[in-house]
Amino acid sequence: MKMTLHKLMMISLLAAFVAGPASARPFLDFFGYSYLDGPANTPGTEVIVPMRLDPDQPEPPLALDLVENEGTLVLSGLEIDSVEEHAGLLILTYRGGTIRFAMDPSHNSAWEAYPPNESVPGSFEEGTRILEGSFTECLQVFDPTTGVGTLQGRFDFDGGTRLNELPNPIGWLFFGGTTLDPLIGIPEGFEMAWDAQLVAPDPIATKTTTWGAIKQDYRQ
């Protein structure tokens, strides 16, 4: 699937260039399809995205066995807050939103048509919940002419059985791309394809100093 997402990957690379190279920091890579609980591009509509972790995780922030287990996640509660148009582009800002990651050996997740249904989102929620968290901000810039867009936001992890394995749970960068391209094979009843990453925050820089300099700072 990932090899067919050429347009999506180009958008993700553009977002990575703007935000800084993902390869310099650990990240989680995932993909899936969104569906809505209301009209598209309308404030108040909730976006739900059942996704899978890409089996190829070049620089994961924690060890993941994605051979024996299927890594799935559900992005939910992401509500469209506002929609603006600039130079033919739609700027969608969101409020709320959580992501819950699960690991499950059954390998049974399925994007069954016309969600919600027996498989969606349920088959993406099964297993051990290893990580979960919420957005502090999120927006999408979407081009209706080409049917492609970019995603960017910030995300804090706050739960899950493996939360303590993250180097820093706060301030992760969320970015990626979306598309309506029918060549992607978007299942019936879903809105668009999402290809996204959560990238670890920059490590806190250390500063070389002396004990005398530290004491001098307190005297000022």
Sequence and secondary structure as in RCSB ss.txt:
>XXXX:A:sequence
MKMTLHKLMMISLLAAFVAGPASARPFLDFFGYSYLDGPANTPGTEVIVPMRLDPDQPEPPLALDLVENEGTLVL
SGLEIDSVEEHAGLLILTYRGGTIRFAMDPSHNSAWEAYPPNESVPGSFEEGTRILEGSFTECLQVFDPTTGVGT
LQGRFDFDGGTRLNELPNPIGWLFFGGTTLDPLIGIPEGFEMAWDAQLVAPDPIATKTTTWGAIKQDYRQ
>XXXX:A:secstr
 GGG HHHHHHHHHHHHHH  GGGS EEEEEEEEEESS TT TT EEEEEEEE S  SS SS   TTTSEEEEEE
EEEEEEEEEEETTEEEEEEEEEEEEEEEETT      SSSSSSSTTGGGT SEEEEEEEEEEEEEEEETTTTEEE
EEEEEEEEESTTGGGSS  S EEEEEEEE  GGG   TT  EEEEEEEE           HHHHHHHHH 
